[in-house]
Amino acid sequence: MHGEYKAPGGKLVVVDLDVEDGVLRNVRVAGDFFLEPDEAILAINGALEGAPSSADATKLAARITEALPESTVMFGLTADGIGIAVRRALAHATEWSDYDWQLVHTGPQAPALHMALDEVLTAEVAAGRRAPTLRVWEWASPAVVIGSFQSLRNEVDLGGAAKHGMTVVRRISGGGAMFVEPMSTITYSLSVPESLVSGLSFADSYAYLDDWVLGALGDMGIKAWYQPLNDIATEAGKIAGAAQKRVVGLDGGPGAVLHHVTMSYDIDADKMLEVLRIGREKMSDKGTKSAKKRVDPLRRQTGLAREQVIENMITSFRDRYGLTTGEVTEEELVRAEELVRTKFAAEEWTARVP
């Protein structure tokens, strides 16, 4: 069995192993990390040898930590990361490079149609009828997008939204509200097979699926990091938020994961505060008293046009994993438009948590 894991900001960890009678055998840990002294790698392999194959990543990490020489120095490597790589090997996890990735980047779409396309395309990936897909959104109109479980009246000032011509829609994933203006927001979705995040905890899957965009931002001169649970931040403040939804496969088989991210390219903070009801409690756990101070747009940090930032992101993804330009099929679009009519544009869905 073979497993790989690269934590954000870390180095690649590769684990090859066998399982015999419910325990790990012939464990070999490798990678491009730095480790001193040399014999520490033997201690790591020895700690994993004979471990129960049912042990979770935390228990495996504890075995490793206990076995390491006191003088051990790790750089780009952690015991937790090794434990995750082992779990990914045992789960037969796939890697980014195992797939022929498809790019969908079409013209502006209505907010409700974006919600529907996320559901349809991810279901198609789960069914095996669509390749893993990176979809870059273009917005036809301003919107407030609330999380699946948020209260409509607690999150949105409907009078403020109407004043600024903003449509309110509810997405299928959890998380917080998104304030969207077409030329001030960069949004993308990843629809990926569940096996890509096999062996990862829910929290770890966010960091794992965000890693490529951290690299893309780095290429543009922005030092960004994953901030649990679902933010991407820099020293200047938050620049993006992510959300996920797991989709069950056919007949209960392996499914797919929808991971979408909204990035603030530019933002009218005064308008945002008129539209969103951002409570004091939410702000208090972010270490700031002002929503204006919490979001720092990409326009200021990069000095690049929005279109150039998007192109740089797509290029970075293509350079890492390959990316073929595709499209939404006619059948997928028909299904999405039906979902708009029956679900995403319907008051029953938008106000399902009043």
C-alpha positions in Angstrom: 0.0 0.0 0.0 1.2 3.5 -0.8 0.2 6.8 0.8 1.3 10.4 0.3 0.6 13.5 2.3 1.9 17.1 2.1 0.8 19.4 4.8 0.4 23.1 3.9 3.8 24.6 4.3 5.4 21.2 4.8 7.2 18.7 2.7 6.0 15.5 1.0 5.7 12.4 3.2 5.5 9.0 1.4 4.7 5.8 3.2 4.8 2.3 1.7 3.5 -0.6 3.8 1.9 -4.0 4.0 -0.8 -5.3 6.3 -0.5 -8.8 7.8 -2.9 -10.2 10.4 -4.3 -6.7 11.1 -0.9 -5.0 11.8 1.5 -2.9 9.7 4.5 -4.6 8.2 7.4 -3.6 6.0 6.8 0.1 6.8 9.0 2.5 4.8 8.8 6.2 5.3 10.4 8.5 2.7 10.1 12.1 1.4 11.8 15.4 0.7 11.7 16.5 4.3 14.7 17.1 6.6 15.4 14.9 9.6 18.3 14.6 12.1 19.9 12.4 13.2 19.9 9.9 10.4 18.8 7.0 12.6 15.6 8.8 13.4 14.1 7.5 10.2 14.8 3.9 11.4 13.1 4.8 14.7 10.0 6.1 12.8 9.8 2.9 10.7 10.3 0.8 13.8 7.5 2.6 15.7 5.0 1.9 12.9 6.1 -1.7 12.4 3.5 -3.9 14.1 1.1 -1.1 14.8 -2.6 -2.1 14.5 -4.0 -1.2 11.1 -7.0 0.2 12.8 -5.0 2.8 14.7 -6.0 6.4 13.8 -3.5 9.1 12.8 -3.3 10.4 16.3 -2.3 7.1 17.8 0.2 6.4 15.1 1.8 9.9 15.7 2.0 9.1 19.5 3.9 5.9 18.7 6.3 7.8 16.5 6.9 10.6 19.1 7.6 8.1 21.8 10.2 6.3 19.7 12.2 9.3 18.4 15.6 10.1 19.9 15.6 13.1 22.2 17.9 14.9 19.8 15.5 14.6 16.8 15.0 17.7 14.7 12.3 17.6 12.0 11.9 20.2 9.3 8.9 20.0 6.9 7.8 16.8 8.8 5.7 16.1 11.8 4.6 12.9 13.5 1.0 13.8 12.8 1.8 14.1 9.1 3.4 10.7 9.0 0.3 9.3 10.7 -2.0 10.9 8.1 0.2 9.4 5.3 -0.2 6.0 6.8 -4.0 6.3 7.1 -4.1 7.5 3.4 -2.1 4.4 2.4 -4.5 2.1 4.3 -7.6 3.9 2.8 -6.1 3.5 -0.8 -6.3 7.3 -1.2 -5.7 8.8 -4.6 -3.4 11.7 -5.4 -4.0 14.9 -7.4 -1.8 13.6 -10.2 -3.9 10.4 -10.6 -6.6 12.4 -12.5 -7.2 14.3 -15.7 -8.4 17.5 -14.3 -11.0 19.6 -16.1 -11.4 23.3 -16.1 -14.9 24.9 -16.4 -14.7 28.7 -16.7 -17.7 30.2 -18.6 -19.4 33.5 -18.8 -21.4 35.2 -16.0 -24.1 33.1 -14.4 -27.0 34.0 -12.0 -26.3 33.3 -8.3 -28.9 30.6 -8.1 -27.5 28.8 -11.1 -24.0 28.8 -9.5 -25.6 27.0 -6.4 -27.2 24.4 -8.7 -24.1 23.8 -10.8 -22.1 23.0 -7.7 -24.6 20.3 -6.8 -24.9 18.9 -10.2 -21.2 18.8 -11.2 -20.2 17.2 -7.8 -22.9 14.6 -8.2 -21.6 13.8 -11.6 -18.1 13.3 -10.2 -19.5 11.0 -7.5 -21.3 9.0 -10.2 -18.1 8.7 -12.2 -19.5 10.5 -15.2 -17.4 13.6 -14.9 -13.6 14.1 -14.3 -12.5 16.0 -11.2 -13.3 19.6 -12.0 -12.0 23.1 -11.1 -14.8 25.5 -11.8 -14.1 29.2 -11.8 -17.2 31.3 -11.3 -18.2 34.5 -13.0 -21.1 36.4 -11.4 -24.0 37.9 -13.4 -25.2 40.0 -10.5 -24.4 40.9 -6.8 -25.5 38.4 -4.2 -25.4 37.3 -0.6 -24.8 33.5 -0.3 -25.6 32.1 3.0 -24.6 28.7 4.4 -26.9 25.7 4.4 -27.6 26.0 8.1 -27.6 29.7 8.7 -30.6 31.7 9.8 -31.7 34.0 7.0 -32.9 36.8 9.2 -29.9 36.6 11.6 -27.4 36.8 8.8 -28.9 39.1 6.2 -30.4 42.6 6.4 -33.0 42.0 3.7 -33.7 45.8 3.4 -30.0 46.4 2.9 -29.8 43.6 0.3 -32.8 45.0 -1.6 -31.4 48.5 -1.5 -28.2 47.4 -3.2 -29.9 45.0 -5.6 -28.5 41.9 -4.1 -30.0 38.5 -4.6 -30.0 36.2 -1.5 -29.4 32.5 -2.1 -28.6 29.5 0.1 -25.9 27.0 -0.9 -25.7 23.3 0.0 -22.5 23.6 2.1 -22.2 24.9 5.6 -20.2 27.9 6.8 -20.8 31.6 6.8 -22.3 34.2 4.6 -20.6 35.5 1.4 -20.9 39.1 0.2 -20.5 39.1 -3.5 -20.1 41.8 -6.1 -19.2 40.5 -9.6 -15.9 42.3 -10.2 -14.9 42.3 -6.5 -15.0 38.6 -5.9 -13.1 35.5 -7.0 -14.9 32.2 -6.5 -14.0 28.7 -7.5 -15.2 25.2 -6.8 -13.4 21.9 -6.7 -15.5 18.8 -7.3 -13.3 15.9 -6.4 -13.6 12.1 -5.8 -13.9 11.3 -2.1 -10.8 9.1 -2.4 -8.7 12.2 -2.9 -9.2 13.1 0.8 -9.4 9.5 2.2 -7.5 9.2 5.4 -7.8 12.9 6.2 -9.9 14.3 9.0 -12.6 16.8 8.0 -10.4 19.7 9.1 -7.3 18.3 7.4 -9.2 18.0 4.1 -9.7 21.8 4.1 -6.0 22.4 4.4 -5.2 19.7 1.8 -7.6 21.1 -0.8 -6.5 24.6 -0.2 -2.8 23.9 -0.5 -2.6 24.6 -4.3 -4.1 28.0 -4.0 -1.6 28.9 -1.2 1.1 28.1 -3.8 -0.6 30.2 -6.4 -0.8 33.1 -4.1 2.8 32.7 -3.2 3.7 32.9 -6.8 2.0 36.3 -6.8 4.1 37.5 -3.8 1.5 36.8 -1.2 2.5 34.8 1.9 -0.8 33.1 2.8 -1.7 30.2 5.1 -4.6 28.0 6.0 -6.3 29.2 9.2 -8.6 26.6 10.8 -11.2 25.7 10.1 -12.0 27.3 6.8 -10.1 30.6 6.2 -7.1 31.6 4.1 -5.3 34.5 5.7 -2.2 36.7 5.4 -0.5 39.1 7.8 -2.8 41.8 6.6 -6.0 39.8 7.3 -8.4 37.2 5.9 -8.6 37.0 2.1 -10.8 33.9 1.6 -13.2 31.5 3.2 -13.9 27.9 2.2 -16.8 25.5 2.6 -17.4 21.8 1.9 -20.2 19.4 1.2 -19.9 15.6 0.9 -22.0 13.9 -1.7 -22.9 10.2 -1.5 -22.0 8.0 -4.5 -24.3 5.6 -6.4 -25.9 2.9 -4.3 -24.1 4.3 -1.3 -20.7 3.8 -2.9 -17.7 6.2 -2.9 -18.8 9.7 -3.3 -17.4 13.1 -4.0 -16.5 16.3 -2.2 -17.5 19.8 -3.1 -14.9 22.3 -1.8 -15.6 25.9 -2.8 -13.7 29.1 -1.9 -14.6 32.8 -2.1 -11.8 35.3 -2.2 -12.1 39.0 -1.7 -10.4 40.7 -4.7 -11.9 44.1 -3.7 -14.6 44.9 -1.3 -17.0 47.7 -0.4 -16.9 47.2 3.4 -19.5 49.9 4.1 -22.0 48.3 1.8 -21.1 44.8 3.2 -22.0 46.0 6.7 -25.3 47.3 5.5 -26.2 43.9 4.0 -24.7 41.4 6.4 -25.6 41.2 10.1 -22.1 40.5 11.5 -22.5 39.8 15.2 -20.2 40.9 17.9 -19.7 37.2 19.0 -18.6 36.2 15.6 -16.0 39.0 15.5 -14.8 38.4 19.0 -13.3 35.0 18.2 -11.5 36.4 15.2 -9.4 38.8 17.3 -10.9 42.0 15.8 -13.7 44.3 16.5 -14.3 45.4 12.9 -15.3 43.3 9.9 -13.6 46.0 7.7 -10.3 45.2 9.4 -10.8 41.5 9.1 -10.9 41.3 5.3 -7.9 42.4 3.2 -8.6 42.3 -0.5 -6.3 40.7 -3.2 -6.4 43.9 -5.3 -4.4 45.8 -2.7 -2.0 42.9 -2.0 -1.2 41.9 -5.6 -1.6 45.1 -7.5 -3.0 42.9 -10.3 -6.2 43.1 -12.3 -8.9 40.5 -11.2 -8.6 38.7 -14.5 -4.9 38.4 -14.1 -5.2 37.0 -10.6 -7.6 34.3 -11.9 -5.4 33.5 -14.9 -2.4 33.2 -12.5 -4.4 30.8 -10.3 -5.4 28.6 -13.3 -1.9 28.5 -14.6 -0.6 27.5 -11.2 -3.1 24.6 -11.0 -2.3 23.5 -14.5 1.5 23.5 -13.8 1.0 21.4 -10.7 -1.5 18.8 -11.9 -2.5 19.4 -15.5 -5.8 20.9 -16.6 -7.9 20.5 -19.7 -10.4 23.1 -20.7 -13.9 21.7 -20.6 -17.5 22.8 -20.3 -20.8 22.1 -18.6 -22.7 19.6 -20.8 -26.1 20.3 -22.1 -27.6 17.6 -19.8 -25.8 19.0 -16.7 -27.1 22.5 -17.6 -30.7 21.3 -18.0 -30.5 19.6 -14.6 -29.0 22.7 -13.0 -31.7 24.9 -14.4 -34.4 22.6 -13.1 -32.7 22.8 -9.6 -32.9 26.5 -9.8 -36.6 26.4 -10.4 -37.4 23.8 -7.8 -34.8 24.6 -5.1 -32.3 27.4 -5.3 -34.6 30.2 -6.4 -37.5 29.0 -4.2 -38.4 30.7 -1.0 -38.8 27.3 0.7 -35.1 26.6 0.3 -33.7 30.1 0.9 -35.8 30.6 4.1 -35.6 27.0 5.2 -33.9 28.3 8.4 -35.9 31.5 8.8 
